[in-house]
């Protein structure tokens, strides 16, 4: 391992603020500053999907992304009863969001490569989601230079795209990612290597990427709230509690992360999910919806310029909200919608019998995702 290189890095993480809602406010000025919720149809409080993005005005009502849309509706109604403006619910225009995302990501990439100099062809950026990106800015030589570049990028995005983006700068991806969340919206948080532990210690443990509600609840039971609390546990104790993930947690609590920033379309994924109106275990119906999802996923995959996928993931959420995924990685990259439908169906069927559903629980939601995508056609691809 080239530890010297890993120890002297300057990494930035950029994350657009309340992205879907921000695009709606920008494109529809009459929505500006209003409580906006982009996500599933709330259906008068009986809707069954989730919130994709809430604007900051909606967050003031307690509405958050990934929250059930019915809960968001209740919070909006409570605000209305308190004399405040109820939230505007929008299904959202995902085609528009991926267009805008593309423009912003290219702008960042161009700005970084201009700074790098035209002689260097290898871009030091990695898109990590529709609204976030990592940049390896080690080439700037100092945290001051990196900060100046990020300020210019933020200014350019505000000027040209009328969107705000929050940034974190740190010695690795983990710290950059945690830092970008600290001063949203329109924030910039810089954490130098010598300040990493002081920066992390007072934060709630759940800011560590990978700690979801489940791990968070387990930590709570162990009276662990902050990263400082988490650091009191030995590696062995964490492994005993969380298995292999415990060892990752041990390193993350100390701000250690040597993963590299790499532009690789293999890490991207395209997925869709659907919450049913009624929980069901009707095979014909679920298969038909799975096929429709596969068509949507395949259309987006093609539209985003991808040629092949390697992994197909099917997710099922049962009526009791227990959620399970099955992933299948193909021997060779695949390029057709029929391979996707076939693989997705194979992964779905065990949820209808003892293999994945011994209690015959009804299904609330299904999702399909393709991963390990490539924009190049490979000789070994299946057609
Ligand atoms: Mg964001």
Boltz pocket constraint, residues with backbone or C-beta under 6 A from the ligand:
constraints:
  - pocket:
      binder: B
      contacts: [[A, 15], [A, 16], [A, 17], [A, 18], [A, 19], [A, 131], [A, 132]]
      max_distance: 6.0
